[in-house]
Amino acid sequence: MIIEYERGNEKVFLIKRIIEVRFDKDIYESLSKRYSKEEIIQFCDNKKVLHHTTKRNLIYIHDIPLLGHAAFGLIDRGTNLIQVRPITGCNLNCIFCSVDEGKRSRTKANDFIVDPDYLIEEFRKIAEFKGKGVEAHIDGQGEPFLYSYLTELIEGLDSVREVDVISIQTNGTLITRSFVDAVEGKLDRINLSLSTLNEEKAKKIYGVRYPLRKVVDIAEYIVNSKIDLLIVPIWLPGINDEDIREIIEFALDIGAGKKWPPLGIQKYIPYKGGRKLKNVMSFREFYGKLRELEKEYGVKLVLSPKDFGIEKRRIPQEIRKGEIYTAKIVANGRNFGERIAVVKDRVVTVLTDKKVGKLVRFKIVRAKDGIFLGEEV
């Protein structure tokens, strides 16, 4: 579906509700005398392609490797769970965001969207290597429900014979009943990030006018479907301490957790490059409080990978920390001052100001969990 409109001196096309293609109005009118709008959108180089929600440059990924980057593609952390990241960008501006996502981000230069057929094809190769019992976990640096091809992605992942579980992480604001109906029997679990049941507090936590009633309603709808619901609040000390009990009671009241635990309470951790809060609990204090709540409510809250059937399975990792490579820059990176290069069928984020198409020599400074970072030398 393509929506077209004009804004100032620009002709704008909105594709699949997320890809925004902009042309200078005079250039578009000149081209339209000879070409169709579809031809102009596809072949004209004189255009801007933006993420409709964030208004950042949007890079369409369809031919570079999908392993190696933290923001898009596929992430292998050495287990039978494969993270599937089809899109970046978020409709919220959470005060605790670990990657500084949302419209108010000060660090993000570009967004990414991955071609669904390519994503499924590359996922299938990794799943075949790992064998039966794979979990495909759709998440991302942002909100996966912004991905316009989400239903097709889930159907494609469901067709992979090694996949036993398909799960997705979401803030819940964009889920519809029709989506739940469409993927019932294919999507196994929704991990819902819900950190308060107080509307005023929700505005503060999520940084926007948060549709709390809608999220609560869809949570209740999910538990009455074949899809399991895991509610995953972030415990923010000094902000939502009293809300945690309410969320536990809500999850138990509606019947979350038919197959897996109903709750996955997460500790707020201040990450480098993320948004920082003043109060931070120690891990000892956090787990101590969870164990007290476990006794009070009779529900398991201290979770481990075993609770979700996660086991170690790693694909070969041929890039090592300290190694030096020279490679061509194939795309701009996620943050300012970052570029993307390809080494040994993996993408590497390189800290450099060189332009796309240029060669860059760099040293690998991070090679952990299948994510690679290099610094120009």
N, C-alpha and C positions, 0 to 999 in steps of 0.2 A: 504494500500500500504506500502510495506517494502523495503527500500533501504539499501543495505549493502556495507560496504567498510572497509578498514583497515587504521588505523592511528597509526604509530609507532608500539608498541607492543600490540596494542589493536584491537579487532574485534568490529566493530560498526554497529548497526542496527538503522535506522531512521524510525520510525513508524508514519504514518499520518503527516509527515512533522514537528513534534514538539517533539515527545517522543524519546529521544536518549538513547539506551541501549548499554552499553559497557562491554566487557569481556576481560580478559587477553587472548591473542591469543593462547597460549599453552593450557590453560584450555578449551577454546572453541573447538580447534581442537581435543582434547581428547574426549570431550563429543559428538562431531559431528559424531564420529564413531558408536555411539549407538542411538543417538536421532536426531530428525529433528530440524531445527533452531527454528521453532515455539515452540516446547517443551522446548528447552533450554531457549528461551526468557521468557517463562511463568513460568517455575518451578525452574530454577537454581537460588540459592541464592547468588552465588558469581558473582555479577554484579553491575554495577553502572547505575542508571537511572537518566538522566539529562534532563533539559529543553533545547532544541536545540538552542534557541535564546540567553538565558542568561547564559547557561552552569552551572546553579545551580542545586542542587539536586531537583528532581521532585517527589512529593508525589502524588500518585493516590488515590483520595477520592472516595470510593464506598460503605462504610458501617458505617461510623460515622455520627452523626447528622450534618445537614447542616445549622442549625441556631446557631448563637452565635459568629461567626468569621467575621472580617472585610475584609479578603482577599479572601475567597472562600465561595461558597454555596449560601445561601439565607439570605437577610437582610430585617427585618421588622422594619420600623421606625414609625409604628403606623398609617399608611395610607393605601389607596387602591392601592398604588404602592409597588410592591415587587421587590427589587433589586436582579438580578440573576447574580452571579459571577462564571463563569465556569472555569476560568484560570487566573493565575497571569503571570507576565513577560511582558516586552515591547520591541519593536524594536527601540524605540527612547530613547533619554536621555535628556528630556526637562529640561531647567534651572530652571523652576518653579515647578517641580514635587512635589506634596504634600506628596508623600509616598516614595521618593527617589528610584524610579524604573528605570530600564534600566541596560545595561551591566556595567555601571560605579557605580552602587549602592555600598555603603559602609556598609549598614545596613542589607540587605536582605541575609538570610542564605539559604532559601528553597523556592521553587515554588510549586504550587498546580494545579492539573487538576482534574475536577470532572467528573465522569462517566455520560454520557448524559442521559441514561435511568433512573438512580437513581435521577439525578437532576430534571428531568421532573416529576417523581413519587412524590418526596417530595414537589415540587412546587404545584402540583395538590391538595395536602392535605391542604396547607395553603390557596390556592385560594378558595377551597370549604368552608373553615371557614369564609373567608372575604366576600364571596357572589359576586353577579354580579358587573360588572364595574371595574374589576381589570386591572391595567397596569403592564405588565411584562417588566421591564427595565433592559436590559443586559448591564452591565458595569463591572468595576473591577479595581484592583490595577495593571494597565497595559493596554494592548490592547486586547480587546475581539476577534478581528479577527485572533488572533493567535490560537484560539480554532478550532481544525480540524473538530469538529462535529457541527459547528455553524448552518449550514443549517438544520440539523436534530433537533437541539435544538429549532430553530424557529418553525419548523413544529410541534414539540411536544407541545410547548407552545400554538400554534394556536389551538390545539385540545382540550384545556381546556375550558370548556363552560363558565366559569366565566370571562375569559379574553376578554376585549374589545379592548385593545391597546397593541401592542408589539413595544418597542422602543429599540434603541441601541446607546451607546456612543462609538465614535471611532475617531482616528486621521486621518483616511481616506486613509492611505498609502497602505493598503492591500485589499481594496475593488476592486472588478472586475465587469465588466459589466455582466458577466455570473452569478455572485452572485445576483446582482440586479434583473436580469430576473428570477432567480430561486425562490426568496422569495417575488416577487411582488404579492400583494394580501394577504400576510400573515404578513410581516413586515410593520408596519404603519409609523414609523418615524425613521430617522437617525439623531442623534445629532453629527454634525461634528465639531471637535475642530480644527479650522483654525484661527491662530492668526496673520498672515501676508500674504501679496501677493507679498512680495519682496524676491527673492531667496537667496540673501546673508544674509538677516536678518533671514530667515528661518533656515539656517545652525546654526546660533548662538542660536536661540530660542529652536530648537529641538535637538541640540547637535549631529546631523548626517547630511549626505548629503540628504537633504529632497526633495522628488519628487514632488515639488510644481505643476508643469504642470499637472502631473497625477491626483493629488488631485482635482485641479480645473476642469479638464475634467470630473472626476467621479461625482463631485457635479452637473455639468450641466446635466449629464446623469440621475442622481437621480430625479431632478425636472421634467424631461420629462417622468417619470414613475408614478405609482400609489403611490409610497412611498413619504411621506413628508420629507422635509429637514429643519432642524433647525441648523443654523451656530452659534457655541458657542465659540467665541474667548476669551482668557484670556487677560485682559487689564494689561499690564506690564509697569508701569510708567517709563518714561525715555528711553524706548526701542521700544515700538510699538504704541506710542500715535497717530502719524499721520496715522498709518495703520488702526485704528478703522474706520475712515470715509470711507476708501477704501473698507473695508470689508462690511460695511453697504450698500454701493452703489452696490457692487458685488451681495450681497444677494437679493437686490431689483431688480436688472437688470435681474437676471436669473430666478426670480419667486419663490424663497424659501418661505416656509410658506403658503401652500395651506389651511391647516386646523388649524394649530397651528401658533404661532408667527414665523416670519422668522429668528429672532435673539435672542440669549440669552447671552448677553455680561456678562462675569463673572469678579468679582474683584479678583485680586491676593491676596491671604491670606497666610502668612508664618505659616505653621503648624509645630508643634513639630515633629521631625523626617523627615521633608521634606527639600527641597532645598530652601535656603534663598536668596532673592534679597535685594539690599540696599534700594531701593525706595518703599514705601508702601503708597497707598492712604488711607485716612480715609473713612469710609462708607458714611459720609456726603458729602465729596468731590466727591466720586464715583457716588452716586445717583444724585447729582447736575449736574454733567456732562452728565449723561444719559438723564436727563430731558431736558437739552439744545439741545442734539442731537435729541430727540423725536420731539421737535418743528421744528428743522431744516429739518428733513427728513419726518416728518409726519408718523412715524412708532412707535409702542409701544415697548419700550426698558426696562422699569421698570416692571418686571414681578412678578407674584405671583403664588402660587400653583393652584389657581382657573383658571388661564389661561390654565392649563393642566388637569383640572378636578380632581385634587387631593383633597381628603377629609379624615378625620380622621377615621381609623378603626384599632384597635389594637388587636392582639392575646394575651392571658394571658402570663405574664412574672413572673415566680415563683422564680427566683433568684434575691436576693436583695443585695445592697451594704452593706458591713459590715459582711455578713454571712461567716461562716467558714465551709469548706468542706474538706474531704479526698477522693481522687479519683486516679484512675490509669492513668498514662500518656500513651496516645495512639499514639502520633506522635510528631515529632519535629515541632517547630513553624516557623513562617514566618521570624522573626528576630533572631539574635544571642541572646542566653540567654532566649529563649522562648520555652515552650512546650505546648502541647494541651491535655486537660483532658475533660472528659464527666461528666456532672452533670445534672440530671433531663431532659434528652433528649436534652441538649444543649452542645455545645462545649465551653470551657473556655480556653483562653490563660493564661498560668501560667508562671510567671517570676521565673525560677528555672534552675539549672544545672543538675538536676537528669535525668537519662536516661529513654528512652521509656520502658514501662513495669513495672516501679517502682511506688509505691504509693507516693503521695505528699499531704501534708496538706497545705491549702492556704486560704487566706482571700480575698473576693471579694472587689476590690477597684474601679471597674467601672462596672456599669450595666445600660447603657444608649443606647437607640435606638436598643435594642436587641443584643448588643455586650458586651461581658463579659471579664473582665481582673482580674486575681488574683495574689496575691503575696504570696510566700511561707512563712509560719510561723512555 
